[in-house]
């Protein structure tokens, strides 16, 4: 939850600055307000649809599967927000709209799954306290770390390059976690009983 909060914080704090910069560079400032409103509509729609379908996804994949699938989508958002390219053509704008929808969908999927998972593993009299801790790890620790480290990366490398760095780092992290997961399953299957 904290990792997702950190990555979403980087996106929330710097994605629109990146979009505004691209629009200014290409002399399309007059369209900026309308198109950002359109991107926000995709953001809202992505979240609404994910909340709506989250129950069926939970049944198919289970909470852990939905959380893992959500985290696997995070690098895609960073690459889409990096601008898809340096231009401001229709593909870049479609990329921004897709990134908004996916970002919202990731939050909805992760949050609903984490809540279900938490209710599965903790006593019912502690769920409210643990939901508060989960919220604090997302909005407190995750958002603070994302704003701080994201700001440092954006200042040093520029926003688009920082997004590419974070996206590549996330891919590396996912590959390492996947390797650890697969090796632990292989080792566990050959262990004496």
SVG drawing of the C-alpha trace seen along z (x, -y; Angstrom):
<svg xmlns="http://www.w3.org/2000/svg" viewBox="-20 -30 40 66">
<polyline fill="none" stroke="black" stroke-width="0.4" points="0.0,0.0 2.8,-2.4 4.6,-1.6 1.5,-2.4 1.0,-5.6 4.5,-6.6 4.2,-6.1 0.8,-7.7 2.1,-10.7 4.9,-11.2 2.3,-11.1 -0.2,-13.3 2.4,-15.9 4.2,-16.1 2.1,-14.6 0.1,-17.8 3.2,-19.9 4.7,-17.6 1.5,-17.9 1.4,-21.7 5.1,-21.9 4.5,-19.8 1.5,-22.0 3.5,-25.2 6.4,-23.8 4.1,-23.1 2.1,-26.3 -1.2,-24.6 -1.8,-26.5 -5.2,-27.5 -6.4,-23.9 -4.8,-22.9 -7.8,-23.6 -10.3,-21.7 -8.0,-18.7 -6.9,-18.4 -10.7,-18.3 -11.0,-15.5 -8.1,-13.7 -9.8,-14.1 -13.0,-12.6 -11.0,-9.5 -9.5,-9.4 -12.9,-9.4 -14.3,-6.8 -11.4,-4.4 -11.9,-4.5 -15.7,-4.1 -15.5,-1.1 -12.8,0.5 -14.8,0.1 -17.9,1.5 -16.0,4.6 -13.8,5.1 -16.0,7.8 -15.8,10.1 -12.0,9.5 -11.6,10.5 -13.5,13.7 -11.3,14.6 -7.9,13.5 -8.3,13.2 -7.1,10.0 -3.4,10.8 -3.7,11.4 -5.5,8.1 -2.9,6.3 -0.1,7.9 -1.8,7.1 -2.3,3.5 1.3,3.1 2.4,4.5 0.5,1.7 2.3,-1.1 5.4,-1.3 3.0,-1.6 1.5,-4.8 5.0,-6.3 5.9,-5.6 2.6,-7.0 3.0,-10.2 6.6,-10.6 5.0,-11.7 5.1,-8.7 7.4,-10.9 8.5,-14.5 5.7,-15.6 2.2,-16.5 0.4,-14.5 -2.8,-12.5 -0.9,-9.4 0.6,-11.4 -2.8,-12.7 -4.3,-9.2 -1.4,-8.1 -2.3,-10.8 -5.9,-9.8 -5.0,-6.1 -2.6,-6.9 -5.3,-8.8 -7.8,-5.9 -5.2,-3.3 -3.9,-5.4 -7.4,-5.7 -8.1,-2.0 -4.9,-0.9 -5.9,-2.9 -9.4,-1.4 -8.2,2.1 -5.4,1.9 -7.6,0.3 -10.5,2.6 -8.2,5.7 -6.1,4.4 -9.3,3.8 -10.7,7.3 -7.3,8.9 -7.1,7.1 -10.6,8.2 -9.6,11.8 -6.5,11.8 -7.5,9.7 -10.1,10.1 -13.3,8.2 -12.9,5.9 -9.6,4.6 -10.5,3.8 -11.2,0.1 -7.8,-0.4 -6.0,1.5 -7.8,-0.4 -6.6,-3.6 -3.1,-2.2 -3.4,-1.2 -4.6,-4.8 -1.7,-6.3 0.8,-4.1 -0.8,-5.1 -1.4,-8.8 1.2,-9.5 4.3,-7.4 3.7,-6.7 2.6,-10.2 5.4,-11.9 8.1,-9.6 6.7,-10.0 6.6,-13.8 10.1,-14.1 11.9,-11.6 9.8,-12.4 10.6,-16.1 14.3,-15.4 14.3,-13.2 12.3,-15.8 14.6,-18.6 17.7,-16.6 16.5,-14.9 13.4,-16.8 9.9,-15.4 9.7,-13.2 13.1,-11.7 12.2,-11.2 9.1,-9.3 11.1,-7.1 13.6,-6.4 10.8,-5.5 9.1,-3.3 12.3,-1.4 13.0,-1.1 9.6,0.4 10.1,2.9 13.4,4.0 11.7,4.3 8.9,6.4 11.4,8.7 13.3,9.2 10.1,9.9 8.9,12.3 12.3,14.1 12.1,14.4 8.6,15.6 9.3,18.2 12.4,19.4 10.7,19.7 7.9,21.8 10.5,24.1 12.5,24.5 9.4,25.2 8.2,27.9 11.5,29.9 11.7,29.5 11.5,32.7 8.1,33.4"/>
</svg>
